[in-house]
Amino acid sequence: MTAVMIDLEGTELNAAERELLAHPAVGGVIYFTRNFADPDQLQELVRQTRAAARNPLVLAVDHEGGRVQRFRNGFSEIPAMGKILPQSMSADDAQHMAQELGWLMASEILAVDIDISFAPVLDINGISDVIGERAFATNAAQVTTLARSFIKGMHQAGMKVTGKHFPGHGSVKADSHIAAPVDDRPWATILETDLPPFIELANCLEAIMPAHVVYRDVDDKPAGFSERWLQHILRSQLGFKGVIFSDDLAMAAAKVAGAMPERAAAALNAGCDMVLACNDRAGAEAVLESLENRVTAAGQCSNTTYERLAKRAALALPVLQNHPRWHQAQQLLARFK
């Protein structure tokens, strides 16, 4: 049972992190800006991470573009997805840009031996303080169309896709990083306004990340801790068969489920396959300790999340930057300057 994704403190592994990576429940690592100085340093950190781990790891990053892009120096500056439509000359042009940006983002991340970027955002740009122009558009139909093209580009690069934040964070104002958002709209409104991109694209996604939002008409638990949302709606009704990641358990909205170990248990029991325990080292250690019995009961088994999301062979960054499609993508980026 490799059910936890952890984070790292800096640009090199320390002794405590090597010990954590040897824990049998660790199945992934997520990188942040604090882990990055330049592409060469990052690749060495990735090498150290994989070498120190007991299990095959899913290595991840939030690299959507715009304000959520962890690596800058040496990487292309990807625009926020909400800038695509305003810069496009037609619907076809917008879809082409989305596809090429998806390919470019994914290709550069894969080139440094990281498996996935948690993307794309399938939320609508509604009233949310934290989503905004991270979303492709203000309505579900345009989000679905552009996200489909972005996903196509990611798949062409060889990256598996994670849609977030199920069933939609865009229509609730509070930021789940610092507050506990509650959506009081009726189920019928959520179904019509926010869910369509997840419904339409479910069979294109290898993974989904639920929101730390309570949708009160459906359940009194945040979606990521809700069996009703994850098992009954996402799995049974939408037929989603991919990996379910929790959002970061250290976020303020997750505190409704208790201390970090209780949050991890609630997410796993609801149906998450892997939980993110980040930005709280003591909390992550407590989560791993709490899972000792589960790991013992499960025995030595393969990391199925890794098997489903691991990257395939990819071009090294210097080779990629000589590729004709990469140069064409740079010309496209110039339109966003």
N, C-alpha and C positions, 0 to 999 in steps of 0.2 A: 504493500500500500504506500504509494508515493504521492501524498496528497497535499503537500505544502510548497508554496513558492515563497522564497525569502528574498531579502535585498542585501546589499553590501554597503559598507560605510564610506569607502573611498576608492582611489584609483588602483590600489593593490590589495590583494587578499591579506588579512591578518590571521594570526594563529587561531583566534576564536572562531573566525568564519570557516577556516579549514575544518575545524571540529564540527561545526554546524552542517557543513556540506557532506560530512560522513554519516549524518543521521539517516536511518533508513526511510523516514517519512518525507525527506526533502526530495522533491521531484522537479523543482524549477527555481530559477533566479530571475528577478526583474532588475534591470539597470536604470539608473537615474542620471541626471546631469552631473551629480557629484562624483559619479564613477568615470567620467569622461574628461580627458585632456586633449587627445588627438586620436586619429584612427589607429596608429601603430600601438599606442598605449592600450587602447580598448581591446584590440585583438589579443594582446598579451594577457590582459585581465580575463578575457573569455577563455583563453587557453588554460590559464591557471585555474579558473573556475571548473572547467570540465575535468581537468586532471585531478583536482582535489575531491571530486564528488564520488560518493559511493554508488549512486544510480545514474543512468543516463538522464540528462537534464533537458527540460524545455527552457531555453533562454529567451527572455522577452524584454520588450521596452514599449513605452508609450511614445510613439513617433508619428503622430497623426499629421503634423504640419501646423503652421501658425504658432500659437503660443504653447502648444503641446508638442514640442519637438526636442528631445533630450540631447541629441548630438548636433553640433553646429559646425565647428571648425573642421573642414575637410569633407563635409556632407552638403548636399544640395539643400537650399532653403526652400522647403515645401510650404506653399501658402495654406492658410486655413481653407477648409473645404467650402465654407460659405462665400469665398471670393470667386469661385469658379463661374457661377451664373452671371454675376455682374461683369465679369471680364469676357464673357463669351459673345460670339457674334450670331449664334443660332443654337438650337437645341442639339444638333449634331456636333457642333463645335464644342459645346459644353461636355457632351459625353466623351468626345475624343480627349479633351483635357483631363477629365476625371480618370480615364483609362491610363493615360501616359503618366499622370502623377502617381497613380497606384503602382504602376510598374517601377517607376523611378524610386519611390520610397522603399518598396520592398526589395528591389535589387541592391540598394546601398546597404540596407540592414543585413541582408543575407550575406553580403560580401565580407562582413566582419564576423561571420559565423554565429550570428544571433538568429534564432528560428522564426520568431514572430514579432510583429508590432501589433499591439492591441488596437486594431482598426479593421473596418471603419466605424465611425459614429453613425448610428442609424436613428438617432433622436431627431426630432424636428427642432428648428430654431423658433421656439415659442417665447415663454416668459422666463426661462431658466437663467439664473445668474452664472451658472458654471458651463452651460452648453454654448449658447450664442452661436457665433460663426464657426464653431467646431462642427456644427451641423451643415449638411449640404444645402438645405433650403428650409423654407417656412411651412411647407406642406408635405404630406406623406408621399404624394405621387412623384414629386420632383426628387425627394430624398431617395426613393426607391430606384428611379431611373439612373441618377448619377452614381449612387452607391453600387448598382449593378455593374456599371462601367469600371468604377474604381476596383471592385472585386475582380473583374476580368483581368485588369492590369496586374494586380497582386498575384493572381494565379499564373499568369504568363511568366512572371518572375520566378515562380516556384514557392511562394509563401502561402501558408494556410491562413485563413481569414477568421477574425473574431469580431462579431457584431456586438455593439454595446449602445445603450445600457438598457437591456430588456426590462419591461415592455415599453420604455420611453421615459426619458428624464426631462424632456424639453418643455413640458406643460406644467411643471411645478417650479416655483421661483427659488426656493431655498437651495443652497449648495450643500450636498451631502457630505462634503469634506469637513464642514464646520457646523452643520446643523442637522436636524432630523426631518427631512421633507415629508409632508403628508399630502397626498393628492385626493381631494374629496369629490372628484368628478364621478359620475355614474359609469359603470362598466361599458355601457353602450357608447359613451363618448370616447373613452380610451380606445375601444375597439375600432372606432371610426377614424380617430385623429392620430393616434400614436403607434398602434400595433401594425398597420399595413406593411411597413418596410420589413419587419421581422417575419410576418406571415408570407410575404411574397419572396423573400430572399432566404428563408430557412434552409432550403435545399442547396444553397450556394455557400453556406457557412460551415466551417469546420469547428467553430467554437462560438460561444455566446457568453457575455458577461452581464448579469442582471444588475439592476439599479438598487442602491440602498434607499429606496423610497417605499413608503407605505401607501398602497392604493386601497383606501378604506372600504370601498364598495366590494372589493374582491377578498381581501384578507387583512387582518390587523398586524401582520408581520411585514417587514420590508421584503421586496420580491426575492432577494438573494437568500432569505431565510425561510421562504414560504414553499412548502410542499405543493400547495395549490397552484402557485405560479409555475414552479419548475417541473413538477411531475404531471399535474392534471392539464395545465394549459400548454406549456412549452413542449413537453414530451408527447403527451397523448393527443391533444387537439392539433398542435402544429406539426407533429411528427418529427420533431428535431432529434437527430441521433448523434450529434457531435458532443464535444467537450463543453461542460459548463464550468467557468471560472467564477469564483466570488470576486467582487470588488475588494479593495483593501480593507481588511478587518480592523485596521487602526483608525479608519475614518469615523468622524463623530456620529454619523447616522447609524453605524453598526453597534454602538454602545447599548442600544435597546435590547440586544441579545445577551448582555452580561459582560463579564471579563473576557479577555482574548480567548482562553480555552473554550468557554461556553459559546462564543461567537463561531469558532471553528466547528464545534460539534453541531451547532444549529444549522450552519451552511451545508455541511456534509450530510447531515440527516435529511435536509430538505431536498438534496439532489445535486449539489455541487460536486464536481469531480476533483477539483483542486482549489484550495483557498490561498489567498494572498495575505501573508502576514508581514507587512512592510512598515518602515518608519517607526518601529517600536521593537527594539531588539529584545528587551526583557519579555515583551508580550509574545514575540515569535518563539523564544525559548520555552515559554510556558505552554504554548500551543504544541510544540514538538514533544515536550514531556507528557502532555495530556494524551498524546496519540500513541504512546508506547504500547498500551494494551491492544489497540487496534492493529498496530503493525505486527505484534506477536501473533495475534489471532489470524491475520491474513497470511502470515508466513512470507517467504521470499517469493515475490511475484514480479513480473515485468512491469515497467512503467508504461501502462497503456496510453496515458496522455502523451508521453514522449513519442511513442510509436505512431500516434495519429497526427502529431503536429510537427515532428522533426523536419528540418529543412532537407532538401536534396542538395546535390552538388551545385555550387554557385560560382560565378566569376569573382576573382579577387578584385579588390577596389581599383587598383591601377589598371587592370585589364578592362574592367567595366567602364572606366572613364575614357577609354579609347574606343568604346563601342559606338557605332553610328546612332543607335536609338538613344543612348545617353546624351549625345551631343544635340540631337533633335529635341530632347526634353529640356535641355538648357535653354534653347531658343524659346520654347514655350514658357519657361519660367520668367524670361525677360518681360513678358506681357504683364506680370504681376508687380514689377518694380515701380 
